[in-house]
Amino acid sequence: MKKIINFSVPLKAFAAMILAGFVILYMVSGTIYAMSTGEAFEYSIPFVFIIQGAVMASLISVLWGIFLSDAIIKEWRFFKRFIAFKMSLVPLLALCFFTFLAIPADWTIPWFITVVGISIGVVALAIVSEAYFRKTGKKYTEALSLYKKNL
C-alpha cells in the first residue's frame, strides 16, 4: 500500500499542475486569439473543457509516471523514454481532437492553440533536457577519467 501511495501522490500533484497549466494557457491563448481575430472571448471556462482537461491531465500524469520517472522503467536513457512518452501521448491528443470535432463550439480554437503550445513546450523541454544531460554526462565522465588517472 505504501508503494502505491508513494507512486500515486506525485502523479496527483503533477496532474493538478497540468490542469492548472491547461486553464492558464487556455485563458491566455483565448485572449490572444480574440484580440487577433476581433471576436469576443468569454472569460469563463466551459464545463466540458474542465472535464476533458482533468481526464487529459490525469492520463498525461500517469504516462509521465510510467515513462519518465524511475519508478517503472529504470534502464532507458531519458531521450528514449521521452520518445516513448510522446508516442503514447499522440493517441490521447488525437482522441481529444476528434472529441472536439464531434462537439461544435466556438472555444475549440483556443483549446487547439493550448494543445499545440503544450506539445511544443514538451518537445522543447525534451531537447533542452537531453542537451543538459549530455553536457553533464560529459563533465562527469571527464572528472571520472581524471580521477582514474590520478590513482
C-alpha positions as CSV (number, residue, x, y, z in Angstrom):
1,M,0.0,0.0,0.0
2,K,2.9,2.3,0.8
3,K,4.3,1.8,-2.7
4,I,1.0,2.7,-4.3
5,I,0.7,5.9,-2.2
6,N,4.4,6.8,-3.0
7,F,3.7,6.4,-6.7
8,S,0.2,8.0,-6.8
9,V,0.7,11.1,-4.7
10,P,3.3,12.7,-7.0
11,L,1.1,11.8,-10.0
12,K,-1.9,13.5,-8.4
13,A,0.1,16.7,-7.8
14,F,1.6,16.6,-11.3
15,A,-1.9,16.2,-12.8
16,A,-3.1,19.2,-10.8
17,M,-0.2,21.2,-12.1
18,I,-1.0,20.1,-15.7
19,L,-4.7,21.1,-15.3
20,A,-3.7,24.5,-13.9
21,G,-1.4,24.9,-16.8
22,F,-4.2,24.0,-19.2
23,V,-6.5,26.6,-17.7
24,I,-3.9,29.3,-17.7
25,L,-2.8,28.6,-21.2
26,Y,-6.4,28.4,-22.4
27,M,-7.2,31.8,-21.0
28,V,-4.0,33.4,-22.4
29,S,-4.5,31.7,-25.9
30,G,-8.2,32.6,-25.9
31,T,-7.4,36.3,-25.1
32,I,-4.7,36.4,-27.8
33,Y,-7.0,34.7,-30.3
34,A,-9.8,37.1,-29.5
35,M,-7.5,40.1,-29.9
36,S,-6.1,38.8,-33.2
37,T,-9.5,37.9,-34.8
38,G,-11.6,40.6,-33.3
39,E,-14.1,38.1,-31.9
40,A,-15.4,38.3,-28.4
41,F,-13.9,35.9,-25.8
42,E,-15.9,34.7,-22.9
43,Y,-13.7,34.7,-19.8
44,S,-15.4,31.6,-18.5
45,I,-14.2,28.0,-18.9
46,P,-16.7,25.6,-20.3
47,F,-17.5,22.6,-18.1
48,V,-16.6,20.1,-21.0
49,F,-13.1,21.8,-21.1
50,I,-12.6,21.2,-17.3
51,I,-13.7,17.5,-17.6
52,Q,-11.6,16.8,-20.6
53,G,-8.7,18.8,-19.2
54,A,-8.9,16.8,-15.9
55,V,-9.0,13.5,-17.8
56,M,-6.1,14.5,-20.0
57,A,-4.1,15.8,-17.1
58,S,-4.6,12.5,-15.2
59,L,-3.6,10.4,-18.3
60,I,-0.6,12.6,-19.0
61,S,0.4,12.3,-15.4
62,V,0.1,8.5,-15.5
63,L,2.1,8.3,-18.8
64,W,4.7,10.6,-17.3
65,G,4.9,8.4,-14.2
66,I,5.3,5.3,-16.3
67,F,7.8,6.6,-18.9
68,L,9.7,9.5,-17.3
69,S,10.0,8.6,-13.6
70,D,12.4,6.0,-12.4
71,A,9.5,4.0,-10.7
72,I,8.9,1.6,-13.6
73,I,11.4,2.0,-16.4
74,K,14.9,2.3,-15.0
75,E,17.2,1.2,-17.7
76,W,16.4,3.5,-20.6
77,R,18.0,6.9,-21.3
78,F,15.9,10.0,-20.9
79,F,15.5,10.7,-24.6
80,K,14.4,7.1,-25.4
81,R,11.8,7.3,-22.5
82,F,10.7,10.7,-23.8
83,I,10.1,9.4,-27.3
84,A,8.0,6.5,-25.9
85,F,6.1,9.1,-23.7
86,K,5.4,11.3,-26.7
87,M,4.4,8.4,-28.9
88,S,1.9,7.3,-26.3
89,L,0.6,10.9,-25.9
90,V,-0.2,11.2,-29.6
91,P,-3.3,8.9,-29.5
92,L,-4.5,10.8,-26.4
93,L,-4.2,14.2,-28.3
94,A,-5.9,12.6,-31.3
95,L,-8.8,11.4,-29.2
96,C,-9.1,15.0,-27.8
97,F,-9.1,16.4,-31.4
98,F,-11.8,14.0,-32.6
99,T,-13.9,14.7,-29.5
100,F,-13.8,18.4,-30.3
101,L,-14.8,17.8,-33.9
102,A,-17.9,16.0,-32.6
103,I,-18.8,18.8,-30.2
104,P,-19.3,22.1,-32.1
105,A,-18.2,25.0,-30.0
106,D,-16.5,28.3,-30.7
107,W,-13.9,27.8,-28.0
108,T,-12.2,24.9,-29.7
109,I,-9.6,27.1,-31.5
110,P,-8.1,28.3,-28.2
111,W,-8.1,24.7,-27.0
112,F,-6.2,23.7,-30.1
113,I,-3.8,26.5,-29.5
114,T,-3.4,25.2,-25.9
115,V,-2.7,21.7,-27.0
116,V,-0.2,22.8,-29.7
117,G,1.5,25.1,-27.1
118,I,1.8,22.3,-24.6
119,S,3.2,19.9,-27.3
120,I,5.8,22.5,-28.4
121,G,6.7,23.1,-24.8
122,V,7.2,19.4,-24.1
123,V,9.4,18.9,-27.2
124,A,11.4,21.9,-26.2
125,L,11.8,20.6,-22.7
126,A,13.0,17.2,-24.0
127,I,15.6,18.8,-26.3
128,V,16.9,21.1,-23.5
129,S,16.9,18.2,-21.0
130,E,18.8,15.9,-23.4
131,A,21.4,18.6,-24.1
132,Y,21.8,19.2,-20.4
133,F,22.1,15.5,-19.6
134,R,24.7,15.0,-22.3
135,K,26.7,18.0,-21.2
136,T,26.5,16.9,-17.5
137,G,27.4,13.4,-18.5
138,K,30.5,14.5,-20.4
139,K,31.6,16.6,-17.4
140,Y,31.3,13.7,-15.1
141,T,33.0,11.3,-17.5
142,E,35.9,13.8,-17.7
143,A,36.0,14.1,-14.0
144,L,36.0,10.3,-13.6
145,S,38.8,9.8,-16.1
146,L,40.8,12.5,-14.4
147,Y,40.2,10.7,-11.1
148,K,41.3,7.4,-12.6
149,K,44.5,8.9,-13.9
150,N,45.4,10.3,-10.5
151,L,45.0,6.9,-8.8
